[in-house]
Amino acid sequence: MKTFIYTYTEKVQRNYMLKTVEVFRVIKNKPMLLIRMSETFVSEFQLVWMALKEAKALPRHAFERHQNGHPKYGAAWLMKEAGIADVIRI
């Protein structure tokens, strides 16, 4: 199982809130920056999920969707329970 940690910041712009995540991959207890991503109008974990998908840090089946269009592993605890990844906010 892969381990990821991330930081999350919100910055108020004029008419919107800019949300930024920095995702790190932990290898041998050393964090390595994987990707930095900023978006508006998304939730915290949704932004982390998008960053992991863009960085191609997880296998394709981690991003599968149900028939109703929602992600199968749309929460950190679901990814951990499935044995895919441990995603932790610091």
Secondary structure, DSSP 8 states (H G I E B T S, - for coil): -EEEEEEEEEEE-SSSEEEEEEEEEEETTEEEEEEEEEESS--HHHHHHHHHHHTT-S-GGGG-B-TTS-BTT-SHHHHHHTTSEEEEE-
